[in-house]
Amino acid sequence: MCEVDIWALSIPVIGLTIVAVAIYTLWTITKSKKSGFPLDDERTTKISGKAYKAGFLIGAYYLIALNFYNIISIEFLRGEPLESMLVINSALIIMGVTVIVLKIYLERKEDV
């Protein structure tokens, strides 16, 4: 079978994703400025604050849980420690998805 280097594929995809998000963000900001709507209001700021706070806390608790898993696995079960890239990537994904889902949920909610 042909072996594929995951980093050779993922690094350009990550770079293109960052560029696409930056372009979309700039486009949204310029569209809002041209239409005369404010970029932020009290409700949007409150929603963002709640979503980012919850995302940070969930990510921190996830990392603490992984730390305890690592300790138990190494000390008591004689297992291998978790790889750092797995831990970092999974924590970032969990934090990011939490923020996105909470922002969407809170934006649809009447009272925040």
C-alpha positions, -999 to +999 in steps of 0.1 A: +000+000+000+010+036-006+020+053+027+007+089+030+025+114+052-003+131+072+018+162+078+024+167+041-013+169+036-024+187+068+000+216+069-013+231+036-049+224+046-044+242+079-027+272+061-055+274+036-081+272+063-065+301+082-064+322+050-100+314+042-112+323+077-092+356+075-108+365+042-143+356+054-138+377+086-125+407+066-154+404+041-179+403+069-164+433+086-164+454+054-199+443+046-212+454+080-194+487+078-208+495+044-244+485+054-242+508+085-247+482+111-225+482+142-199+454+143-207+446+180-235+453+203-241+444+240-259+411+232-232+399+208-204+408+233-223+390+260-228+359+239-192+358+228-180+362+264-201+334+276-191+311+247-154+318+251-155+314+288-173+280+286-149+269+258-119+277+279-133+260+310-143+228+291-109+227+275-091+231+308-112+204+325-105+181+295-068+187+299-070+179+336-089+147+328-062+137+303-036+144+329-053+121+354-057+095+326-020+097+319-010+094+355-033+063+361-022+048+328+015+051+335+016+045+372-010+018+377-016+001+344+020+003+331+007+018+298+023+043+275+020+081+280-002+100+256+015+117+227+017+155+230+003+163+195-027+141+202-034+160+234-028+195+220-049+189+188-078+172+206-079+200+232-079+227+205-107+209+186-128+205+217-124+241+227-131+254+192-161+232+186-175+242+221-172+279+213-188+275+179-217+254+191-224+277+221-223+309+200-248+294+176-270+282+204-269+314+223-275+335+192-307+317+186-319+320+222-342+349+231-328+358+265-291+355+271 
